Amino acid sequence: MMAGNQESSLLEHLYDKEVQLDDVKDKKSQAVLKKVLKTVLDTAKEKSPAFKELYRETYYGGSVFDGLKVNSTEQEFDLNILFKWKAQDLEVVRLGEDSRKKNFCFLEITK
């Protein structure tokens, strides 16, 4: 039974040192991200009336914001900038142009 306790202790040690995120570092990284992103978005809205009109929200997704991030990689964030427009005001262009990303395209605003 002693081997089980040693294995448990080893797993706990590995989790604490290699997997678990440092909460202080994680919170600081997220605060920096949000501050930088706010500055970028505010500047984009100031410089571009179209951006200001079309911007809807920022969607924060991925392992960090889903609470699944582990300490195995450097800090990185997944987020999407969501815009408000109607499908009929967009045209798909350059679909499959990049041979490495055949499913990628650009959306051109037609209105």
N, C-alpha and C positions, 0 to 999 in steps of 0.2 A: 504494500500500500504506500510505502514511502516513495517509490518511484512516481506514483501519480501526483503526489504533493510537489515533488521536484519539477515535474513537467508543468504543473499548474503555475508554479512560481516562475519558471522560465518563460512561459507564455505571457504571464502578466508583465514580466520585465520587458519582453520584446514589444508588447503592446504599448507600454508606457514610454519606451525609448524610440520606437520606430514607426508606430502607427498613429497614436493619439496626437491630435493637434495641440499646439501651444495656444490656449485660449486668448492670452494677452496679445500674442503676435497675430493671431487670426482676426481679432477685433480691430487691431490697429491697421492691418492690411485692408480690411473692409472699409474702415473709416477713410483711409487714404483714397481708395478706389472711388468711393461716393463723392468725396470732395473734388477730386480731379474730374470725374464725370460731370458733376454739376457745373464746374467751370467751363468744360468743353461744350456742354449743351446750352448753357446761358450765352456763351459767345456765338455759337451757331445760330441761336435765335435772334441775337442782336444783328448779326451780319446778313442773315438770310430771312426775309419775310416769308418765303415759301417754306423754309424749314420750320419756322415758328408756327405757321398755319397748319402744317402737316404732322408735326410731332404729337404723338398721343401719350406714350409712356415708355418707361424702360422696364423690361422684364428681366429679372435676375433669376437665372436657372443654373443648372449644373450641380455638381457634387457639393460645392461650398454652401450654396444656399438651400440645398436639399438636406443638409446635415450629414452627408455621406463622405465628405473629404477626409482623406487620411494623409499622414505626414510623409508619404512615399515620394511625393513630387513637390517641386517648388510651388509657391502660391500662384494660382491662376484663377481666372474668373470667367464664367460664361454669362453673357448678357445679350439681350436683343433690344434694339431700338424699334419700337412699334410706331407706325405711321397711320394716319387716318386718310384713306382714300377708297374709292370704289373700284372694283375690278375692271369695269368698263373704261376707266381712265388710265389703264396700264396696258402696255404691249410688251410681250416677252421678246427679247432680242438677244442675239449672240448665243443661243442655246447650243451647248456642246462644242463651242469654239475652242475651248481648252481641252486638249486631248487627255490630260490628266484628270479632268473633272467634267466628264461628259454630261453629267446631270446639272451642271451649273449654268446659270444664265444671268442676264441683267434685265431689270424692269425699267422701261422707259415710260415716263409720265407723258400722256398724250393730251391732257387737259390742264 
